[in-house]
Amino acid sequence: MRKSEDLNLNRSRIDLKGRIVRLKPEDTKTHSDRSVPIPPEVRDILEKILRVPSLHSDRFFHRDGLPIINEHHIRTVHEKICRDAGIENFTLHDFRHTCINNWRKAHHDYFKIMAASGHKTTQFSSATT
């Protein structure tokens, strides 16, 4: 998912039983609905988090119940985690590229990759992600 899709993700879009995040047109950059598979490792984490009800917001990611509108908060935490792990030159967007590349290496169907990633063409360049 794109960073903006992550930040604006509503808890109601997460279907743990179906192992999928169902984005609606208003959630995506391309204004098209999209289903994103949830890997088993992520499902376990989401399941634990979703057990605790959110009192102030349907947003999955929030700060004290308020939407995260300042991407600086996310960048700061990401950079600290990378620094602590000894990882250099790795942006949040690199997770998206890595996922798409891993799907390609696993020989998943290109059209399924495009549907899950929200790409409109088979050119998975940084300009289109």
C-alpha positions as CSV (number, residue, x, y, z in Angstrom):
1,M,0.0,0.0,0.0
2,R,1.0,3.6,-0.5
3,K,2.0,5.7,2.6
4,S,-1.1,7.8,2.2
5,E,-3.3,4.7,2.0
6,D,-1.6,3.4,5.2
7,L,-2.0,6.6,7.1
8,N,-5.7,6.9,6.2
9,L,-6.5,3.2,6.7
10,N,-9.8,2.6,8.5
11,R,-10.1,-0.4,10.8
12,S,-13.3,-1.3,9.0
13,R,-11.3,-1.9,5.7
14,I,-9.3,-4.8,7.3
15,D,-10.8,-8.2,6.8
16,L,-8.8,-10.6,8.9
17,K,-10.9,-13.7,8.1
18,G,-10.6,-13.0,4.4
19,R,-6.9,-12.0,4.9
20,I,-7.4,-8.9,2.9
21,V,-7.5,-5.1,3.1
22,R,-10.4,-3.8,1.0
23,L,-9.7,-0.3,-0.1
24,K,-12.5,1.8,-1.5
25,P,-12.0,4.4,-4.4
26,E,-11.8,7.3,-1.9
27,D,-8.9,5.5,-0.2
28,T,-6.6,5.2,-3.2
29,K,-4.4,7.4,-5.4
30,T,-6.0,6.0,-8.5
31,H,-9.6,6.4,-7.1
32,S,-10.2,2.7,-7.8
33,D,-11.2,0.1,-5.3
34,R,-8.5,-2.4,-4.5
35,S,-7.9,-5.6,-2.4
36,V,-4.5,-6.0,-0.8
37,P,-3.6,-9.4,0.6
38,I,-2.5,-9.6,4.2
39,P,0.5,-11.9,4.8
40,P,0.3,-14.3,7.7
41,E,2.9,-12.5,9.8
42,V,1.1,-9.2,9.4
43,R,-2.3,-10.8,10.1
44,D,-1.0,-12.0,13.5
45,I,0.1,-8.4,14.4
46,L,-3.2,-6.9,13.1
47,E,-5.2,-9.4,15.0
48,K,-3.6,-8.4,18.3
49,I,-4.0,-4.7,17.6
50,L,-7.6,-4.9,16.5
51,R,-8.5,-6.7,19.7
52,V,-8.2,-3.3,21.4
53,P,-11.1,-1.1,20.4
54,S,-10.3,2.4,19.2
55,L,-12.5,4.8,21.2
56,H,-11.8,8.0,19.2
57,S,-11.3,7.0,15.6
58,D,-11.9,4.3,13.0
59,R,-8.4,5.1,11.8
60,F,-6.0,2.2,12.2
61,F,-3.0,4.5,12.6
62,H,-3.5,7.4,14.8
63,R,-1.8,9.4,17.5
64,D,-3.9,9.8,20.7
65,G,-7.0,9.1,18.7
66,L,-6.3,11.8,16.1
67,P,-5.4,11.2,12.5
68,I,-1.7,11.4,11.7
69,I,-1.5,14.3,9.3
70,N,2.2,15.1,9.7
71,E,4.3,12.6,7.8
72,H,7.3,13.8,9.8
73,H,6.1,11.6,12.7
74,I,6.2,8.5,10.6
75,R,9.6,9.4,8.9
76,T,11.2,10.1,12.3
77,V,10.1,6.7,13.7
78,H,11.1,4.9,10.5
79,E,14.6,6.5,10.5
80,K,15.2,5.6,14.2
81,I,14.2,2.0,13.6
82,C,16.5,1.8,10.6
83,R,19.3,3.4,12.4
84,D,18.9,1.1,15.4
85,A,18.9,-1.9,13.0
86,G,22.0,-0.7,11.1
87,I,20.0,-0.2,7.9
88,E,21.0,2.6,5.6
89,N,19.3,4.3,2.7
90,F,15.9,2.6,3.1
91,T,12.8,4.6,2.8
92,L,9.2,3.7,3.7
93,H,8.4,3.5,0.0
94,D,11.1,0.9,-0.4
95,F,8.8,-1.6,1.4
96,R,6.3,-1.2,-1.4
97,H,9.0,-1.8,-4.1
98,T,10.3,-4.8,-2.2
99,C,6.9,-6.3,-1.9
100,I,6.2,-5.9,-5.6
101,N,9.6,-7.3,-6.5
102,N,9.2,-10.3,-4.2
103,W,5.8,-11.1,-5.8
104,R,7.5,-10.9,-9.2
105,K,10.3,-13.2,-8.1
106,A,7.7,-15.6,-6.8
107,H,6.1,-15.7,-10.3
108,H,2.8,-14.2,-9.2
109,D,0.6,-13.2,-12.1
110,Y,1.4,-9.6,-13.2
111,F,-2.3,-8.7,-13.4
112,K,-2.8,-9.8,-9.8
113,I,0.3,-7.8,-8.7
114,M,-1.1,-4.8,-10.6
115,A,-4.5,-5.2,-8.9
116,A,-3.0,-5.5,-5.4
117,S,-0.5,-2.6,-5.9
118,G,-2.8,-0.3,-7.7
119,H,-0.6,0.0,-10.8
120,K,-2.3,0.7,-14.1
121,T,0.6,-0.5,-16.3
122,T,3.2,-3.3,-16.1
123,Q,5.9,-0.8,-15.6
124,F,6.6,-1.0,-11.9
125,S,8.9,2.1,-11.7
126,S,9.1,4.5,-8.9
127,A,7.3,7.1,-11.1
128,T,4.1,5.0,-11.0
129,T,4.1,3.7,-7.5
